[in-house]
Amino acid sequence: MEALLAYGGDSDSDTEAESVDITHKKLPLSLPNKVTTSQCVAKQPVDDAASHDGRRRRFPHVTGNWASYVSLPLEFDETSKELIKSVKSILSEFVDNLFAFEEFHVSLSKTVTLRYHWIQPIASQLQSIVSDSPTFYLSFSDSLSVYTNEDCSRTFFSLNVEDGFNVAESLVSRINLILKEYNLSEFHRIPSFHASLFWCNGDLSCLRDKLQKHLELNRLLKVLVDSDSCMFRVTKVLLTAGHLSFNYELGTG
């Protein structure tokens, strides 16, 4: 689009610089020397996994489509973060190139692609749902669950939601109705609400049994989830659409 705007600007200035009689002549249409045809073609983003710790796009980039999802944002305190680092140290004995998440959330939708002009109406519908839903408490079970994404290209190490599961499920059922209006993928029919702590490339679901039997790992997880700081009062829902974020406060009813 910038190339097209630049072409228009150059054309206007050229006309002012030279007086050309076009009354009786048909001038050939051509691009100015300053602009080549390649400049008028939008560059497509390159899926460079090396620039994103080996991650690849789940769906191809389409201009005007925004990767979006709905979630419950969480904030661990510093003591919990130190315990999470200790958990990572143990996991690193089994997993090469293990990455820790810097921000934490519980997903209430799959990642879907929204057209730009859908974002505001969906955001408004979501705000209506959220304002009618009460705040609630959320906690986790004291074991580490292992998940993979749909194409098994990444593995996630997560804490499963215990308290608050039913409220999250109720929110999802209403969010699904919005997604259905736009023919977007709904959340999993049988949800497994969780907060992912770490991820790695590839399918390492084979570690499930081994991690469940690791005594020191399970001791740390129990200390983590039994602490008061790991009982979260959920007060808002977050819609993330590309680089845009919409925070909505849960109601008090």
Disulfide bonds with the S-S distance in Angstrom:
none
